[in-house]
Amino acid sequence: AMHIFDGNAVIINVRAQSKAPSEYPKVLKRAVAFTLILFLLFASLNYYSYGSESKPIISMNLDARKPIVVFIFCCILINALVSFPVQMLTAFAIVENLSIFNQGSEISKSIKKSLSRIIVIVLISLMCL
């Protein structure tokens, strides 16, 4: 479920950062339709392969001793790790509206924002370990 719903917090920021925000609804609909097709295809193949013995979490049907399955689990892990900073964009946008981030030259503003983002991501990552 984490992978299905993790995009909800970042939709607004992705739209705000896009080159053509007016095209965003069309692109979002296509992306959701493509994702839905992939989920249906994967679930159908899983049910075809395992039948009524399918487990609720589809990846748990795979034999974890096989190298390709280890590779798939590593890809899932990498996806969770690299999507974390994108999920934090909403929090960064709120924090960066504080007056401390709007004082000084453009370079100092950029440095403050970058450093605050790095510090928050490193601290939260360390807490998760």
Protein Blocks (a to p, Z undefined) as FASTA:
>chain_A
ZZmmmmmmmmmmmmmmpmblmlmmmmmmmmmmmmmmmmmmmmmmmmmmnmmmbcfblmlm
pcfkbmklmmmmmmmmmmmmmmmmmmmmmmmmmmmmpmklmgccfklmmmmmmmmmmmmm
mmmmmmmZZ
